[in-house]
Amino acid sequence: MKTKLVLSIIAMTCLLSSNAIAGSNTVAVKTLTKTSQSWDGTPLPAYPQGKPEITLLDIHIPAGTELPLHLHPVINAGVVLSGELHVTKQTGEQLILKSGEPIVELVNQWHKGKAVGKEDVRIIVFYAGEQGKDITVKKH
């Protein structure tokens, strides 16, 4: 049941950013990603056993802004709607994302993001979490 709910929400998120033609009666669905690994190849963990809580965020990062080092203890995925985002692991490994590109984020790995270039970054991110638990933890 959890898997069906998660897949339904991901499909709805993809529809929000799909390339349906304005004024057309045709619905277009484009699979942006389908994987069981994060962007660095690490296998995704099992879903939490507690009460599921879905969070869908529309994140705006001003151009030139670098996010603090953080991790996500839950599975999450997103789509960059505008701008260019560089995601960097503590090891220095980096992923460069541009408008329209998806990301399956790292789970339980420290990383940071930076809005590179002159355009602000806007990214929609879906988190499959557990009620009462954090979806992001900042490193102090």
N, C-alpha and C positions, 0 to 999 in steps of 0.2 A: 504494500500500500504506500509506504514512504517513497519508494522508487517511482511509482506512478505519479505521485504528487510532484516530486522534484522534476521529473521529465516534463510534465504538463506545464509547470512554471517556466522552465527553460524554453520550451517551445513558444510560450506566450512572449517571453522576452525577445526571442529571435524574431517573432512577428512584428514587434514594435520597431525593430531596426531593419526589417526586410525591405526589399526593393520593389514593393508593389507599385504599379504604375498608377499615378494620379489620374482620376477620371475613368479608369478602366474597371470592368467588372471581374477582372481576373485577380485571384489571390495568388501571390507568389511566396513560396517558402524556400529559404536557402539555409542549408545546414552550415553553420559557421564553424562548429567543431563538434566532435563526438569522440570521447577518449576516456580512459580510466587512469590517466596520468596527468600530473601537473606539467607546466611548460618546460621544466627541466628534465622530464622523464621519470620523476619519482612517482611510484604508484600512489593513487589516492587511498586514504584510509576508509574504513567502514563507516557508515552513517552512525550518528550517536544513537544510543539506546533509550534515551529519555524522551520527553515530549518534544516533538519536532517544532521548530520555529523557523519560518522562512522570512528572510529579510531581503528586500530589493531596494538598492540605493542608487540614486542619481548623483554622482560625485563630480564636483567642479573643482579643478585644480588650476589656479591662475598660472599663466606662462611664467617660467623661471622658478616656480616653487618646487622645493624638494620636500617630500614627506619624510617624517622621522622613521628610523629603523623600527620595524614592527613585524608581527607574525599574525597569522590567522589560524586558530585551532580547529576551524571547520572548513569543509569543502566550499569553494566559491569560484564563480566564473563571471566574466564580464565581456562587454563589447565597447570599444572606444568609438564614441560618436563623433568626436572632433579632436584635433590637436595630435601631438606626438608625445607618447609616454615611454620613458625608459625605466624598466624595472631591473634592479640590481640586487643580487644576493650578496651576503657577507663575503663569499669567496671571490667576488668580482664578476662572476658570470652574469651576463646581461641579456635582456630581451627588449627589443625595440618594437613598439606598437604604434601604428598609424591609424587614422580614421577608418572605421569599418572592420578592423581586425579584432578577433576574439582572444581572450586569455583564460586559461584554466590556471588559477593561481596556486602558489605554493602553500602547503599546509604544514604548520609547525616548523617553518624555516624563516629565519630573520631575513628581511629584505626591505628595500625602500624604493620609492618611485619619484620620478622627476618629470615635470612638464617642460619639455625641451622645445625651443623655437619661440616664435612670437605669438602663437595662438594658444589660448587656454585649452586645457584638456577637459573633456566631458566624457565620463565613462559610466555605463550602467553596470552594476555588479549585483549578482544574486548569491546569497549565502544560505546554505543548508545547515542550519545550526540546531541548537537545543535550547528550549525555553529556559531563561534565567542565566544563560552562559554568554560570555563575551564572544564577539565575532572577530575582534581585533584587539591585540595586546601590544602596547608600545614598550620599547626597550628603554629602561631608565638609566 
